[in-house]
Amino acid sequence: MTALVECVPNVSEGRDETVLAGLAETFTAYRDVHLLHRHSDTDHNRTVFTVVGEPQPLLDAVFELYERAVETIDLRLHRGVHPRLGAVDVCPFIPLTDHGSTMDDCRGLARRLGLAVSARFGLPVFLYRESATRDGRRALAAIRHGQFEQLDAKLSTPEWVPDFGPTERHPTAGVTIVGARPILVAFNVVLATGDVEIARAIAGELRESGGGLYGLRAMGVCLGSRGLVQVSMNVEDYRRTPLQEVVQLIDSGARARHRGA
């Protein structure tokens, strides 16, 4: 049986359909690569591609995605509520153990991709999660801190020398974060209010770093196009942190704040 690997590249564009169609077309030229899903959000100004394939064709397709993204996405013009550092902001490889791939396979793919895109496009590359070379780089939030606008200062410090590539950001494409990780659930809940402080307060209570649920990363953001707010989350272990429990806690937190208003 040929091994299959999942890859979930996140690009910093969620509004320009011409650009997004071109990025999605990247995957159609590869017989053994399949685009399972594309989610674009105009408020986040971000698109997430979920792709599955055999390791080498998948690596080739993702490399081509980088080529198109570097050509068409300019972070100097990018505005959105989601934190970002690069045109291809983050690109994790996920093992599909039922289909013969392992975390070691994904670590290898992450390193190969990081070396290739740094050499070809002059992109600084940070390795994260199971590919991280330092404990302080396992978490996306730590790497993204300061975002694109503060990259020059960040890259000038010894502790933030990239794993691959130059120590100066790409002028339009920033940097990229590549790694290997288990399956997670990106999960957003929209609240029936325009008060972003409510979403931020609930996110602060829920996320693991605030003493909340295991493996939960959360932030509160405005959805300007809808006049509402959102608790935007990554659930890193849906078995230990069931989505139903997350929804119930958000609902009770929102109701309590509504009563107190």
Secondary structure, 3 states (H helix, E strand, C coil): CCCCEEECCEECCCCCHHHHHHHHHHHHHCCCEEEEEEEEECCCCEEEEEEEECHHHHHHHHHHHHHHHHHHCCCCCCCCCCCCCECEEEEEEEECHHHCCCHHHHHHHHHHHHHHHHHHHCCCEEEEECCCCCHHHCCHHHHHCCCHHHHHHHHCCHHHCCCECCCCCECCCECEEEEECCCCEEEEEEECCCCHHHHHHHHHHHCHHHCCCCCEEEEEEEECCCCEEEEEEEECCCCCCCHHHHHHHHHHHHHHHHHHC
